[in-house]
């Protein structure tokens, strides 16, 4: 069993350990909380992909110490890290019943994300430039499902999006890669630490900012935020990041949001087509998610006219098939509060 391999590998690095909790939550790695001989606890991770292991190890040595677990030992494909404790994640708070705690955590999370990128920001090229073809696959797939013809001009819009992201210029940063609300701990003092860096890489910092503009754009945990909250999150992110030429950077965030929205159409098409929830605890269904994100695209008519027009047509088709798609529910923590339009 992989959990046995993980325990054995960790013991070879830090001495005798006892398995306390199997924390594995995906098919990409085994994760466990272990007790050391002196009574302290650590978290150990065994990634099943060597590249993912290397990226996470690099992140645990490159990202600021204040925003991540401390790396205690590494070897034989195993990482042994500081145990951040059993405290809540941002996802836990969003799915909970305390609106004040959830709102404070959202702002702290966004501020932490900006602080995570700021020390490494520099001028340079992305390690793995984003490909326009990936976004087009997502768009064409959803359009095919809904019977919408995508004009050739949309490809020109997509080339613009991906060319901007592939040439970050002064906004290159070493990024965590997957800042889903599950991948963090909210500590007792309200600060946030991030984890799960299997996708960490050098890329355009606006790709992280997109998680504020189109909140949690690659995550199953989708619900509506209170009015103005996404704007407050983005402002907190920008204040902590302090990017050069901030107005141009904000425009890049909009394009990065397009990139992620179209990728998620590729990943989440089944949930849209089946009209069901994105996950057992997810507030939103696939159609509600698609409708919400299509409006993100439709709002970019001046910059991406062909894509914007297709997004409006797709949104209409989504509502024709699933009339309740316009009513994405709020996250449970914000139930009853005015939602963003």
N, C-alpha and C positions, 0 to 999 in steps of 0.2 A: 504493500500500500504506500502511496506517496506521502501520507502523513508520517509513516514510520521512517521513510527516507529523510523527511524533514527533521524529525527529532534526532535521528542518528547523525545527520550532518551538523546540526546545531551543537550537539554534544561534543563533536570533534573540534569545534571552534571555541566553545566557552566552558567546557567541562560538563559534568553530569547535569541533566535537566529532567524535569518532570512535565508531562503534558497536562496542562490545565484546561485548555479550551481550543477545540478545532474551529478556527475562524474562517475557514475556506468559504468563499462566496461566489466563485466563478470557476470556469474550466481552464483558466489561464495559469493558476498557481495554487499551491497549498500554503495556508497561513495558519499559524498557531500561536497561542500565548503559552509560554513555558515558565516554570519556576526553576530558578537557579539553586545551587547548593546552599548559598547564603540566605535564601528566602526571598530574594528579589525576583522580579518578573521581567521578561523580555518578550518581544514578538519576533518570530522567525518566519521567513518566507522562502519558498522554493518555486521559482518560476519555471514553467515547462518549456519556455522558449529562451534560448541562449541570448538572443538579441534583447528581449525584454529584461532579462537579468542584468545585462550590461548597462542598459539605459537607466534602470532603477539604481544600480550601484553608483553610476555617474551622478545622478540627481542627488543622492544622499551625501555626496561629497562636494557638490557644486552649489546647490541652492542654499540660501542663508540658513544658518542654524536655528534662527528664531522661528522659522515657519515649517519645520519638518522634524521628524524623529532623529535622534542621534544614531548614526551607524556605529555599532559596537564591534562587529566582526563580519567578515565575508570570506567565502571559500567554498569550493565544490558545488557551486550553483546556489548556495544558501546565503541569505542575508539575515543577520541578527541585529535587531533595532531596539531602541528605547521603546518601552511600553507606554503609550499615551493614555492608558487607562480605559475604563468602560464608559466614559462620558458620552453624551449625545453627539451625533453628527448633525450637520445642518439639515439633512433629510429628516432625521428624527424630529427636529423642532418644527419643520414645515408641516409634517404630518401629525403634529401634536395639537395642543389646545391652548398654548400661551402665545398670543400675538405679539406681545412686547418682547419676549425672549426670541421669537423667530425673527422679528424685524431687526433687533440688535445684532443677531448672528449673521443676517444677510449683509449688513453693512460691514461688520468685522471681517467676514469672509472676502468681500470685494476688496477691502483695504489690504488684507493679507495677500491676496492675489497680486495686486500691484507691487507690494513690497517684495514679493518673491522674485519678480522679474527685474526690478530696478537695478540691483548690483551688477547684473550681467549684460545690461543693455549696451549695445554698441552698433557700429556700422558694419554691415557684412551681408552675406548671402545665406539663405536658408540651406540647411543640410540636405533636405529632401523637398525640393520645390513641389507645391501642390499642382496636381494635373487637372486641367479643365475637363478632361474626359470623365473623371469620377463624379463631378457634379452633374454633368449632362446625363449620366446613367440614372441618377436619382430622379432627375426631372422627367426624362423620357419614360421611365418606368411608371411614375405616378400618372403622367399624361395618358399613357397607353391604357392604364386601368380605368381611367375616367373618360376616355374617348375624346381627348383634346389633341388637336394637331399643334405641334411645336414648330414655328417658322424657323428658317435657317438663321435669321437675324439674332436669335437667342444665343447661338453659339458665339457670336461676336461679343455679346454681353458677358458670357462666361469666360472668354479669353481675357477680357479686361479684368474681371475679378481675380482670376488665378495669376495673371501676370503681376498684379500689384502685390499679392501675397508672396509670390516667389522672389520678389526683389524688395526685401524689407528696408534696405537702406539704413537709416539711423535707428531703426526700430527692431533690430534683430535682438532676440533674447533667448536665454536657456529657459524653456517652458516646462511646467509639470506634465502637460500633455492631456490630462483627463481630470478636470476639476469638478466632477460630478458632486452633488451635495452629499453623497455617501462617503466620499474620499477625504474626510477630515474629522477632526475632533474639536469640539467646542470645550475649552478648558474652563475650570471654575472661575477664573478671573475674566472670562469673556473673550479671551484671545483665541485664535484659531491656528491649528497646525494641520498641514496637508500631508497626505500619504498616497501611496499607489502611483508610482512614477514609471510604470512599464512603458509608457508612450513618451517619456520625456525626450526633448530634442531642441536643437537650435532652430527657431522659426520666428515668423513675424509675431510680435507681441500683441498685435490686434486680434490674433486668433484666440488669445485668452480673454481679451476684452469682449469678444462676442458672447461669452458666457454671461455677461451683464446685459448686453443689448437685447439678446434673444435668450432669456435666462435658462441656463442649464440645457443648452441646445442639443446635446447628444445623450441626455440622460432619460431614463424611464420616468423619473420623478417629475411629472409635469402638472402644474396647476396655475391658476391665475394669481398674480400678486396684487396687493393693494395699489391704488392709483398713485403714480409717481415713484413707486419703489424701484423699478428698473433704472430710472433716471438717477435716483440717489445712489444706487449701487455703482453705476458707471462713473458718477462723479467721485465716489470714494476710491474706486480703482485708479482713476486718472490722477487724483491728488497724491496717491501713494507712489504711482509710477513716475510721474513728472516727465512725460516724454517730450523730446524736442519737437517743435512745430506741432503743438497740441491740436490745432484745428484740422490740419491735414491728417493727423493720426486718428481723430474721431471719424473722419470720412473713411479711413481704412477699416475701422471697426465695423462700419455698415457693410462693407464688402466682405469682410470675414464672416459676418452673420449669414450672408447669402451662401457662402461656401458651406458652412455647417448645416444650414437648413436643407440644402439640396442633398448633402450626404445622408442626412437622417431620413429623407424621403426614400432613399435606397434601402437603408437599414430597417425602417419601420413600415414598409409597404404592406406587409402581411397584416399588421394591426389596423392599418387604415382600411384595407379591403374587407376585413372581417368585422369591422365596426366594434372592436372590443378594447378593453383597457390595455394600456401599455405594459402593465404588470399588476399582480394581485392587489398591491396597495396604492397603485397610481391613481390620482384624482381624475385624470383625463383619459378619454378614449383615443384611439388612433385618429378617427375623423376630426375630433375636437383639436387634437394637436396639429393636424394638417391644416385645418382652417386658420388657426391662430398664426402659424408660421407663414402661410401663404399671404397673410396681410403684412407680415414683415417684408416680404418681397414686393408686394404691390405698392408699398409706400416709396419705392425707389424709382419711380417713373422718370424723373429727370435724368438720373445717371444710367439707368438700365431699362430703357423704354420697352424693348421687346419682352424681356423677362417679366417686367411688371404687368404687361398686358396679359401674358399667359397665366401669371399667378392669379389675376382677377378672374379669368375664365375658369381656372381650376377651382377657385374658392366657390364660385357659383355652382359648379358640378358637385362639389362635396356636399353643399347644403341641399341640393336637389335630392341626393341619395340618402343623406343622413340629416334630417331637419334639425336635430338637436346639436349639430356640430358647432353652432354659433354660441353655445352655452357652456364653454369650458368652465368647470367648477373651480372655485378658489381652493388653494391649499387649505386643509382643515384648520390650520392655525389662524387663518384669516377669514374663516367663514363668517358672513354677516357684515364684513367691512366693504366699503365701495371698492370695486375691482377696476383695474386699469382698462381703458377702452382700447 
